[in-house]
Amino acid sequence: MRTRQGTHGGGRVHAMESAAETTDVVVDMGAKTTRRNYYAKTCPNVEALVRGAVTQKLQETFNAAPGTLRLFFHDCFVRAGGPSYPVELGRLDGKVGTRAVVKHSLPGAGFSLDQLNKLFAANGLTQTDMIALSGGHTIGVTHCDKFVRRLYTFKGARPQYSPPMNLAFLRQMRGTCPLNYSPATVAMLDAVTPNRFDNGYYQTLQQQKGLLSSDQVLFADRRSRATVNHFASNQTAFFDAFVAAMAKLGRIGVKTAGSDAEIRRVCTKVN
């Protein structure tokens, strides 16, 4: 999925399964209601554990906290108004993981449509899948360094194509990210409805208010504009496409058995 983090996207949803299996927590994705004591028997300390982890991250830097909320990922989407779907379980952790591998597997903030399509196609995903997954940017934030070159012209910098940006929005973003911006400063990816998982992201692209170049290019390029317009006018179509693309995304590189797979006791390192 197209996230980066500060910009965190739904493609990480399946990572929560490792923690769930390790603590013997089973999430009933088909349940229509939740209750406070849902994990009373399977993981009685779950609330204290999550609270402690989130509090620590919140004290360090507020925008790091969402990355620790794997347990509540689906609740986050549902409460924000997004679609729900049954997650296919059984995925194990790999024994090799490096930043270099991850870096080359994620789209850059300045990617063109051709670059986006090539990356997603390599994983069996279509252009429509890519545009639907990009809609995950309807919630979340990103750091100034990911889009500052859309705001200013830097002397000596290598020329980089940047789709048009709404002038009023440009001025607003320059206020958020001045030339001497703080590395910790973030901006909402969807400034219109940042707390709602809806099709507002596509509507911002129509208004040339896409923050990342790789977002705005979806509307700027005629080859993808029709899909953006379709999702902007039909939220149900976006939700359906998003669910289908997420299911396909979850099947990429699956490890279910063998010497190169395991359930990690600590997410950041192999057993």
N, C-alpha and C positions, 0 to 999 in steps of 0.2 A: 504494500500500500504506500501510497505516496506520503509518508510522513517521516519526519525527521525529528522527528523528535520534538525540544521545546515544543515541537509540532508532533504530537504523538497520535498515530493512527490506529485504526482497527485491525491492521494486519497482525498485531501482537496478541490478539485475543486468545489464540490457541496456546500461547506460552503459559497461561494460567493453569493449564491442565496438569503440568508437572507438579506444581505446588499442591494442587488438589489431591493428586494421587499419593504424594508423599505423606500428607497429613490425614489421608483417608477421608477427605471431604468429597462428597458427591453432590453436584449441583443438578437439581431437577429443572432442566430447561423448559419442561412442559408445564410447570406449575403456574397457576394463574395468580396466586397470591404468595406473599412472603410473610414470615413472622420473626419476631425478635429472637426466639429460642430455637430457630431452625437447626443450628449446629450444636445444640446443647449436649448431645451424645457423641457426635462424631468429632467435634473440635470445640470443646467448651470455652477455651480461652481465645477464640478467634477474634473477638471484638477488641480485646486488650492488645493482642499482637498487632492487629492492623492499626489501631489507634497509636500505639507506640511508634511504629514505623513511619506513619504519616506525620505525626507530630515532629519527629526528628527531621524529616525532610523539609517540613514546613519552616522549621527554625533555620535550616541551612539556606534554603532559597525556595520561595513559595512556588515557583513554576516547576520544581522538581517533584513536588508531592503527587501530581496525577500519575506519574510513572510507577508509583508504588501501589496503586489501587487496582491491581490485577483482579483481586477477588470480587471487586464491585464493578468490573468493566461493563458487564451486560446491564446491570442496574443503571449505570451512568447513561448508557444509550437509551434505555427505555424511559427513564425519568426525563431525559432531554427531548423525548418525543420521537426517537428513532425506531427503526424496525427491529423485530426480534426474530430469531431463527434457531433451530436445533443445531448445536455444534457437534461435529463428528469427533469423537474422542479416541484415545489410544495412541497418540503421538508421543514418542520418547525424545529425550534430549540427545544431541550429538556430542561426541567427545572432543571435537575440534571446533573452536570458535575464535576467530580473530577479527580485529577491527577492519583489517584490509579486505577480508571476504565480505563482511557486511557492507562496507563502503561501496564496493563495486556492485552490490545487489540492490542498492536504493537509488532512486532518481535524484538528480541534483536540482536545486532550486532554480537553476537557469536553463534546464533542459528544454530543447525544442520538441515539437510534436513527433518528429522522426525519431529522436533519441528516446522519448517516452515509449513510443510504440515498439521500438526495437527491444528495449529492456523488458517490457511486459510480455511481448510475443515470445521471448526466450523462455518464459515460464508458462507458456500455453494460454496466455490471457489476451483477449482481443482489445481493440481500441475502445469499444463500448465498455468493457470491463474496467479498463484503465480510467476512463472518464467517470464511471460510477464510483470507483474506489477513491478517486480524487475528491468526491463529494464528502468524504469523511472530514475534509477541512472545513465543514460547516461549524465544527466546534474545535477548539484548540488554539494554541498560540505558536508563534515562531519568533526567533531573535532577529534583531536589526541586521546582523551581518548577512542574513539570508536574502535580504531584499534592498540593502542600502544602495546598491548600484543602480537600482531603478529610481532612486531619489536624487542622486547627485552624479555629476560627471567628474571623474578623477583623472588628473593629469598623468599621462604616462601609462594609464591602465589599458589592458588589452581590450579592444572593441568587443562589445557583447550586445547581441540583439536583445532588446527589451520591448515587449508589446506596449501599446499606448496605455497611459494611466489617466484617469479622471483628474483634472487640474485641482479641484477642491480637495479631493482625496490625497493627492500628492502633497499639498500644503499641510494637510492634517498629519500625514505620516512623517513629514519633515519635523513637525513639532514633537512627535513621539520619538523619533530617532534623529536628533541633530548630528552634525558631523562629529562631535565629541561624545557620541552616545555611550552609555554604560553597557558592557557585555551582558549584564543581567537584564537589560530592558527587553520587554517582549511586546508584541502587538497581536491582537486577535486576527485570526485568518478570515473570519467572517464578522465584519464590524457591524452588520445590520442586526442579525439574530445570533449572537455568539453563544448563547446558552440554550439554543434549540437545535436539535438534529432535524433539519428540514432541507428544503431545496433552495434556501436563500443563498447558498454559496454560488449556485449557477446564476442567480439573478444579479449578484454582485459582479460577476464576470461580464454580464450583458451591459452593466453600467461602467465597465472599465475600472472596477475597484478591486481587482484581484491583486493580492499582496505579492505573491511570488510570481516570477516570470513564467514558471512552469505551470502555474494555474491559469494566468490570463491568456497564455498561448492557446488554450483549449477553445477560447472564443475567437481569438484573433486569427487563427488558421481556419480557412473555409472548410477544410476536410473534416474538422471536428465540431464546427459551430452548430450544425443541425442537431447533434445529440445534446449539446449544452442547452440549446433553445427548448428542446423536448423536455429535458429534465427540469428546466426552469419553470415550465408551464404545467407540468404534470408530476406532482410529488409522488404519487403512487407508482408511476413508471420508474422514477429514481429509486424508491425503496426496493422495488422488485429487482431491479438491476443490481443494486448494492448487495442485497442478500445473495443473489446468484454468484456475483463476483467474489464475495467473501468466502462462500463455500468452496469455490475453485481455488482461491488463494490458500485456504487451509489444507489443501491436498498437495501442495508443492513441497517436494523434498521430505516427504514423510518417512520417519524411521519408526518401525514398530518392533523390531527384534534384531539380534545380531550383536557382534562384539563391539561395533562402533556406536551403540546406542545404550542409553541408561536413563533412569529417573534421578536427576541430580538432587542431592541433599541440600546443597547450597546453589542457588541459581547462577551465581557468578563464576563457578569453577566446577570442574569435573570431580567425580567422587574419588 
